[in-house]
Amino acid sequence: MADALDYKKEYKELYFPKTIPVIIDIPEMTFVAIAGKGDPNDKDGEFGKAVELLYSIQYTIKMSKKKQNTPEGYFDYVVPPLEGFWTVKDVKDIGNKSKFIWTAVIRLPEFVTKRTFEWACNEVENKKSINTEKAKYLKIKEGLCVQCMHIGPFDEEPGTVMAMEKYLEENSFVNDIGEERHHHEIYISDIRKVAKEKLKTVLRIPIKKK
């Protein structure tokens, strides 16, 4: 039996960049996505509920191999890491987590069609009584970005971002964050099991030539 596809291992350039900035062109990928707002650390907030729903849908798709209607082209896979696109309405609120606007996502394997996604949502609603209305089947092509592995607590990310901005300046690029393109994070570590100082988070920023 073939090993389950592990996207982190198969596409190391996307999930394990070095701790120094590098420019990369990100291809189109498909995600299960949920948009929301507020502090991600709020125990009763939207973010935690969104993450729970994302994983419920993902594992329903993964375990569809045991169903009679296994999706066409199905292959076994390791559920990819949680990711998040982040923004604020006003840049002065960048330090106020309650003002965060986010889209939490997990990558979907290539065999997942819109029909397969809708089937998984129905399964989650029927078997777990979880409302899946906020979950979306979303294709994203980020394009040209700068990325870097941040090691340490989330609150220390600004230092890594500053290094990325300096790298862009030295190489005649500028960040292209705006209404359509956002700061992106990929959470490689399981925060329940890894000490804060050892957390690995991919930071990715959309860019354009100066």
N, C-alpha and C positions, 0 to 999 in steps of 0.2 A: 504493500500500500504506500502510495506516495506521501511524503511529508506534507503537512499543512503549510501553505504559503504564509510566510512571515514577512509582511511588507517592510518592517524595520530592517530586516536582514537583506532582503532583496533589493531595496532602494536606500542603501546606506547614505547616499548623498542627500537625501531628503530628511532623514531622521537622525543622522549622526554626523553633523558638520563639526569642524574643529572649533576650538575656543577662540579662534580669530576670525574676523569677518570674511565672507566669501560671497561673490556675486553668482547667482544661479537663475536659470530660466525654468520656472515651474510649469509643467504641463497641466492640461485639464484633468480633473479628477471628480469623482462623484461622491457625495456625502449624504448622510442623514444629518439634518441640521435643525436647530431650534434657536430662535431669536428671543432675546429678553433684555432686561436691564436690572441694575442693582449690584450690590456688593456680593461677589462670589463666595465670600466667607460667611455670609449670613446663613445660619443653620436652617432657618425657615424661609429662605429666599427662593427666588425663581431658579437660580443656577443649579442648586443641588437637585431640584426636581427635574430639571432639563437633563442633567447627566444621567439620572436614573432611567429616564425614558429612552435616551439614546442607547444605553446599554441593553435595555429590554428589547428594543427593536433589533439591534445588532445580533444578540444571541438567539433571537427567534429565527433570523435569517441563517445564521451559522448552523443551527440545529435542524434546519429544514431538510437536511440530508436524510433524516429519519422519517420524513413524511412521504406519503404516496405521491404527492405532487411536487417532488423535488424540482427546483428551478432548472430550466435548460442551461447546460453549460456549467453547472455547479462544480466547484472545487473547494476542498477544505482549506480553511485559512485561520490564522491567528487574528483575533479582533484587533485592529490597529489602535493606536493610542488616541486619547481624547485631545482635541484641539480647540482653540478659541480665537475668534476674530474680535478685536476690541477697539472701541472708540469712545469719545465723549462729545457732547454738543458744543462745549466751550473748552478751549485748551486750558483755561485757568482751573478747570475741575479735574485735571489729569491725576491729581493726588487724592481725590475724593472718590473712593470706591463705590459709594452709594450712587454716584452719577454715571457709572460705567454702563455703556450700551454694548451688548455682546451677541455673538452668534456662536453657540457651542456646536461642534461637529465631530463626527467620526467617519473616517473614510469607508466607503462601501466597495466590496470587490466588484470586478468588472462584469460579472454575470448578472448583477442585480439591475433589473429593469424597473421602470416606474410601476409596472404591474406587480412585480415581485415585492417591491417596497409597500405597495398598498395592501397586499396580502398579509405581510408581516404586521403592519399596523392593525389590521382587523384581528389578527391572532392575539396581539397584545391586549386589545380592548376586550375581546371575548373571554380570554383565559385569565387575565390579570386585573381586569376592570380598571385599566389606566386609560385616561383620555389621551389620544394621540393626535388631536387636532393641530397642535402646534408643530408637530414634526413635519419636515419638508424634505423632499427628494431634490437635492441641489447639485448642479454642476458648477464648478469653479475653476477658472483658469487664471492663476495669479500672475503669470508672466514673469517679467524681470524683477528680481528681489535681491536684497542682501540678507544673509542669514548668519547666525552664530550660535554656538552652544553656550548657554548660560548655566553655570554650576553654582548652586547656592539658593538661598531663600528668594521667593518671588519679590520681596520688598527691596532686594538689592539689584534688580534688573536694570534700573536706570543707569548704573555704571557700565553695564554691557552695551546698552543702547547708545550711550555717549561714545564708546569706542567704535561702534558701527557708523555713527554719524561722522566721526573723524575720518574713518576709512572712505566714506563716500566723498567727503570734501577733497581728500587727497587724490581721488580717482575720477574727479569731474562728474560725479553723480549727485543727485539730491533725492530725498525721500519723496514719494508720490502718494502719501497718505491723503485721502480725501473722502468724498461721499461714497465712491465705488470701491476704493482700495483701503485696507485697514491693517493695523498692527496685528500680527499673527503669532500665536504661540502654540507649540506642540509639547504636550506633557509626557515626556519619556518615562519619568519615574512615577511610581505609585506612592503618593504622599502619605498613605496609611502605613507604609512599610519602610520608607527611606527618610533618614534624618534630613532636616532642612538644609544643612550645609552641604549635603551631597545630592540634592535634587538636580536633575538634568532637564532643562527646558530649552527647546529650540526657539529662538527668537527670529522672526522674519519680518522684514519691512519692504513694502513695494517701492521701487525706485524708477528714476528716469534720468537720462543724460542731462547734465546742466546746460 
